[in-house]
Amino acid sequence: MLTLIPLLLDGSALATEIGSRRPFGLGIQLGTPSGLTGKYYLDKRSTAISFALGSAYGDVLYDSFYAHVTYTLHLDPLTSGSGVTIPWRLGIGGWLASGGYWVYTPAHNDLILGARVPIGLDFDLESTPVQFYVEAAFSMSVFPGIGAGLDAGLGVRYYF
């Protein structure tokens, strides 16, 4: 953990470098799932592929491995200045989970597949290549049964 402090305090990046000169970010997320998160910008700062993998606990899933991949479209920033740029984004993607599933009957070690549509805010720091974010997503399971719900997460990524 102490080895990350010099990286976070490195003042060589500007917010415009996140997504252009520094297209790949890796970090941690709390929520659904709680675990590892990553993002790769495809076209400077307008589109990206993001992923998360870890553990999920909620109304339908419990004690589950969970992973999602999302294609995101980044819209105009809500604001920029005072050391931070705040773009908002919309996306569409898929998810899979393996573990407990409570839609029809309690089952263990099932494979569950679904779709998600997230909306989120990124907080891109100007003094360092770090991005904080928050997102909420409409989520729908499609296999083995149909179910719908919301998932949410907040996290931080360092861009390389």
N, C-alpha and C positions, 0 to 999 in steps of 0.2 A: 504494500500500500504506500509506503514512504517513497518508493521509487517512482510513483506516479506524480508526486508533487512537483518535481522540476518540469515535467511535461505540461502540467496544468498551468504553471506559472510562466511558461515560455511565451513571451510577448511578441513573437514573430508572425502571428497569423491575424488576418483581418476577416471579418464576417464574409466578405466576398470570396475568400479562399475556401470556405466550406462549400463544397459542391463544384468548385472549379479546379484550383490547384490541389485541393485536398478532397478527393471524391469519396473516400471510404471512411466510414466511422464505425467504431466498435465500442460497446459499453454495457451497462446493466439497466434492467427495467424492473420495476415493482408493479404488480397488478396481475393481469392475465396475458401472458405468463409472467412469473417472477423468474428472471434468469438473464441470459445473454441476449443482446440486441445488436443489430448491425444495419447499416444503410449504405447504399452505393448510388451516387447520382449518375444518371445516364446522360443528361443533356444540361450541363452546367447546373443551374439551380431550378430548372423547371420540372423535371421528372426524376423519379428514383425508384429503386427496388429496396424495400426494407424487410427485415426478418426479425423474428424473436423466437427463442426456444427456452424452455424451462419447465416449471411445475405450474399446474393450474388447479385452483380450488374455487368452487362457486356453487350455484344452485343446481346445475346439471352435471358438471364435471367435479370429481373429487379425487385427490391423490393421483393425478394424471400427469404424464408427460404431454407437453403441448408445444406445437410449433406452428408459426404462420409466416406466410410470404405475402407481401402486399405491393402492388404497383401504385405509386402515389403521384399526383399532380400537385405541384406547389403553385399556389396562387400569389397574387401581389401581397407584399408584406403589409401587415396591419399598421406597423410603425417601425421606424428605424431612428437610432440616435441614442445618446447617453450610454454608449458602449454595447448596445444590443440591437439586433434586427429580429423582428417577430413575424415570420411568414406563417400563413396557415395553409393547410393541405387537405385534400380529399383522396381517397384511395379505394381500390377494390382488390380482393385477394382471396386466398384460401387458407384453411387451417386443418390440422390433423391432431388427434389426441389418442393416447392409449392409456387406459386405466379404468377407473370407475365411471359409470354413466347411468344417470337416474331418469331417463325419459319414460320408458315403459316398465321395466323391472330392474332392480339393482343387478348390475352385471359388472364383472371384473375383467380386465385385460381385453376389452373390446377395442377395435379400431373405430374411431369416430372421425368422419370427414365433414367439413363445412365450408361456408363462404363468409366473408366479412366485408363491411364497408365502413372504414374509419374516417373520422374527421379529427384534425389535431392542430396544435400550435407548436412551432419550434421556437426556441429562444437561442439564437446564434450569438455567441459572445464575439466582440470585435477584437479583444486583446489577446485571445488565445483560441485555438481550434477546438472549442468545446461547444456542444449543443445540448441544452436541456429541452425536454419536450413533455407534452401531455397529450393524450388522445383517448377518444371513446369510439367504440365501434358497434354497429348493429351486427350481430352474429347469428348465423343460422346453420344448424346441423342438417345434413342431407343424407347421411348414412351412419348408422343403421336405421335411424328414424328421423322424422322431421321435428325440429325444435327451434326456437328462436330466443334470443336474449341479447344482452349487452355485455361487452367486455371493455375494460379500460386499463390504462397503464400510464406511468410516468417514469422517465428515465433520463440518462445522461450518456452521451457518446463523445469520444475523442476522435478527431479526424486526422488521417494520415495522408 
